[in-house]
Amino acid sequence: MGPGLRRDDASANLMPTSSDALKNFTGSLVLAGAGKMGGAMLSGWLDGGLDPKRVTIIEPYPSDDTRGFVARGVQLNPDLKSIGTADVLVMAVKPQMFRDAGPQLRSIVGASTLVVSIMAGTTIAALTEVCGGRVIRAMPNTPAAIGRGITVAVPAGDVTPDQRAVADALLRGTGSVEWVDDEALMDAVTAVSGSGPAYVFLLAEEMARAGVAAGLPEALATKLARETVAGSGELLHRSDQTSATLRQNVTSPGGTTAAALDVLMGANGFQPLLTKASAAATRRSKELAK
């Protein structure tokens, strides 16, 4: 293994204590919204040992993938009255649907129900007002679909240590987790990691387009761009070196990479564009909270 690299251990995505917490969870969990993110989270929980018989999905428009969870023992769309009070409610509906969906779920939320929200821009105050319970606001990202996501979470003041541990275990089902104490940071988190995968995919898209403009066949340009972005991301994941150091390692003075970076790092390059893009996403996240 080369210098600065560490072994990639898939089990590191789910710490032993988190796995134990999933396997030992004896309460009831309701997942409201089983789209791409909600479905990815549920897959991670079940693969991590969560008893499917403890899980109920509320999803008005279930996909074939969502229906597939029923075969694993998960309950789908029962009458809410039959659920009683949930120990954990995970809100994974679209933020725009929250004001309609939230009040319908209030009947299953007790004073001590843990409510974990992954809805962008939806504040702890809004969740407490509409759903009740003890709230944790979280922001995952789409690499959760392959167990390589990262989630940032912030708890309300009345969340207990045990509830935070349960939430941590659930969120680690799809990758790593960072906790913050200041909810005001969540809009910027949304801009960087929540929306960030789209920036990376755009990079691959535009690299391929640039390759075609330079004379490469489209199929080859696309493959080169995809594999370069994916491989570089994996190198960054495994390396102990900073991204700046890894960039410098590729860049020979006066070489081809340096010529390209002179453009990308110029006054109209990546840094000002990404700062502007992140600011726009942060602003939109704040608007969604209104």
N, C-alpha and C positions, 0 to 999 in steps of 0.2 A: 504494500500500500504506500502511495507516494507521500512525500512530506506535506504536512498540513492537512492530511485527510484523516477522517475517522470512519470507522466501519458503519455502514448503514444498516441499522437494526429496526425492522418494521415494528417490532414490539415496543419500541421506545415511544411510539405514538400514543400508546395507552399504558400509563404507569401501572405497576402491579396493584397499588392501593386503589386506583380508579377502577381497574378490572374487578377487584374484590367488591368494591362498592356497588357495581352494576349487578354482579352475581348475587349479592346479599340484599339487594333492594326488595323489600317486602310490601311496599305500598302500591298505590294505583297511579298510573301515569297516563295522562291524556295528551295526545299530540293533535293540536288544532292546525290543520294545514299539512298536507303530505305531498307538496310539490317536489321540485328537484332538491332543495335544501332540506326540507323536512324528511323526505324519503332517504336522503343520504345519511342524515343523523340517525334515523330509525335503523337503517342497515348496520351502522356502526354499533348501536346499542345492542342489537340482537347478536351480532358477531362477537361482542364483548362479553356476552353471558347474561344479558338481561332476560328475564323470563317473559316470553311474549304474551303469556296469559295475563300479565299485569298491565298490558298496553292497550289503549283504545285510541283509534284514529277517528277524528271528526273531519271529514273531507266531503263537501257537497258534490264535487265532480271528480270522483276517484279514477285514476288512470289504471291501465292494466298492471303496471308495476305496483301501484298501491293495493290493488286487489290481491296481488301476489303475496302480500304480507299476511293475508287471512289464512293462507295455507300453512303459514308458520305458527299460527295460533293467536294472531293479533285480532282483536275485535274491531269491526268497521261500522261506523255510523249507527250505533244503537240509540234508542230513545234516551235523551239526556237524563230523564228522571230515573232511569235504571242504573246510572253511574253512581249516583250519590255524590259525596264530597271527595274530590280527587286530592291525593297527596301532592301530586305534581301536575301542573298544566304547562305544556310547552307551546307557546304561541308562535307559529310559523306561517301565519297567513300574510298576504301582501299588506303593507302598511295602509294602502288606500281602502282596504276592506275591514280594517280593524274596528272602526266605529260601528259597523254593522254587525260584525261577528262577535266582538267582545261582549256586549250585553247579553247575547244568547248563551254565553258560556258562564255567566256570573252564577248561575244556579248550581254549578259544580265546584265553585270556589268558596272555601271556608276561610275563616280568619287566619288560619295557619297554613293554608295551601301555598306551596312554593310555585310561583309563576315565573317561568323563564321565557323571555321574549328574544327572538332573533330578528325582529322587525326594524328595519332601518328608520331612524328618525323618531321612533316612538319612545317617549320619555317614561321614566319611572313614575312620575306624577300622573301622566295620562293612563298608564297601565293600572295604577292603583285606583284611580277614579272609575275606570270602566270595568275592570275585572275584579278588583280587590285582591286580597292575599298578600303574600310577601314576595316582592318582585326582585328579579335579577334581570338586568338588561344586557344582552350579549350581541356581538356582531361577528359571525363567522364569514368565511368566504368559500367560493365554489370548489377549490381543491379538496374540500371536505368530501366530495364525491369519491375520491380515491384514498381517503384517510390521510391526506397531506394538507389539510386546511389549518388555519390559525384563527382562533377566536379570542376576542377581548371582551371581558365581562366586568360589570360594576354592580354591586349589590345595594339594595336599599338598607337603611339602618336597622330594620327589624328582622333581617334575615339571620337565622341562627348559624353557628359554625357547622352543625350537622347538615343543614340545608345547603350551605355553600359547598360542602364536600360532595353532596349528591349532584348539584349542578356542575361542579368541576368534573365529576366522573362522566356525566352525560355529554358535556361539551368536548371532553377528551376522546370521545368515541369517534371523532372525525379528524383528530389532529392535536395540535398543541393549544394551550390556553394561557393567556396572560390576564391578570386581574389589575384593575385600577380602582382608585377610591373617588376620583373626580368624574362625575358623569359628563361634565362639559367636554371631556376629551373624546367622547364617543363619536362626535360628528367628524373629527379629523381621522379617527380610526376607520370610520366608514369610507372616507376618501382615499386612505392609503391602502388598507388591506381588503376592505369590503369590495371596493370598486377596482382595486389594483389588478386582479387577474385580467380584466378587460384591457388594461394598458399593455400588459405583456402579450396578449393575443393580437392586439393591434400592431405591436412591434413585429411579430412574426409575419403578419399580413403585409405590412409595408416593406419588410426585408425581401419578401418574395416578389413584390411588385417592382422593387428596385433592381432585383436580379434579372427580371424579364427586361427591364429597360436597358440593362447592361448587355443584353444579348443571350441570356440563358433561356432554354426551353422552359415553359411555364411549370411543367411537372417537376423538373429538376430544381428550379428555383424554389418552389413550394416545399419540396422535401428538404432541401438544404436549410431553409429558414426554420422550418419546424424542428428539425433535429438539432440545429444549432441552439435555438432558444431552450429546448427541452434539456439538452446536454449541459448547457451552461447553468441552467437552474439546478440541475442535480449536482454539478460541481460546487456551486455556491452552497447548496444544502450540506454537502459532506465536508467542505473545507472549514478549517478553523480560521482562515485568513479573512480579512475584511473584503467587501466587494471592491473597494478602491484598490487594494493590493492585487486582487485577481485581475482587475482591469489593467493595472500597470504591468503585470506579468506577461500580458499578451502584446504589449505595446513596445516595439523597438523604436528608438529615436530615429526619426527621419524615414520610417518605414510606411507601409501601406495603412496599417491600423492607425498610426499617428496622423496620417493625412485625413482619414475619415473622422477621427476624434476632434481634429481642429474645427471641423464643421459642426459636429454634434455637440461640442462643448463651447461653441461660440455664443455670441450675444443673443442669437435667435435659436439656440439649440435646445437640448433636452431640459436643462435645469429651469430656465424661465417658463418653458411650456408646461412642464410637469407641476411646477409651483402654481401656475395659473389654473391648470386642470384640477389639481387637488383643492384649490380654493373654491372652484365652481362646485365640486362635489360636496365639500363641507357646507357651503352655503345652501345647497339643495337639501341636504340632510336636515339642516335647521328649519328650512321651510316646511318639510314634511311633518315637523313636530307641531306646527301651528294648527 
